[in-house]
């Protein structure tokens, strides 16, 4: 019993010694020591102070930049507010090459004397629906025909100019906003793609004048194919009406303009129309296929971009089925 009591007392002393050692070494723990903790805390606080100082420098620089940014006085003059100067408004004229840079001025000399039907406005696009006409292998013959009619008109003191492109207008010229172009084209494509392809031929000369009375046109009228063109024009007008655009002809008179002149010269041209019609008949008599066309699509021009819409070929499919059955 003596030895057992002595061992228990010794164990208690050892335990107390361990507790004292643990308490004295708690600052030098085997995990994160207090020195490491202090170092991490100081680093964190330093980073926070550095971020605040950096943000303060950025704010001060931004404020000083805004104070010296040019401010607009009118269209061509700006000023700088200088806090260090007694005169806080120092006027700076805009360079000449940048003045009125957004103003668009039409020069008729650059467009063969033609005058715009309506003023140019940013974001507005002049548009038209038409059928393109390509003479193909007969292009030399049509150029010769137009040249002969221009020469005959000039002998009668009427100066004509040859048209640069041939087409049949299915609508009047109308204005489209930029954001309307895509949805309108898709709507037209959905509607007109159901219309069937057809054939057309030209016959007879006539004279037309635009609404502004600034140009007069010598044109070849459409003979066969007028009904199909009228149907396409009416379907297209349904799409345009959704945007409050009314570009349908009051009277349908489909034609291909081949020459034009300045001003309203309808009376003068009608006086020489019999002579011009005789020339036209001679060319068409020698090349009857020159006035016949297969219409396979419709075009929509918006600005300088042309969107093509292909017509349905179901009518030709029916013909093939009929031939196969019988």
PyMOL commands that set and color helices and strands:
alter all, ss='L'
color gray80, all
select helices_A, chain A and resi 2-24+26-28+34-68+96-98+108-111+136-155+178-192+226-241+266-286+288-291+314-325
alter helices_A, ss='H'
color red, helices_A
select strands_A, chain A and resi 71-74+77-80+90-93+124-132+161-162+167-169+174-177+198-209+215-222+255-262+292-295+297-302+305-310
alter strands_A, ss='S'
color yellow, strands_A
deselect
rebuild
show_as cartoon
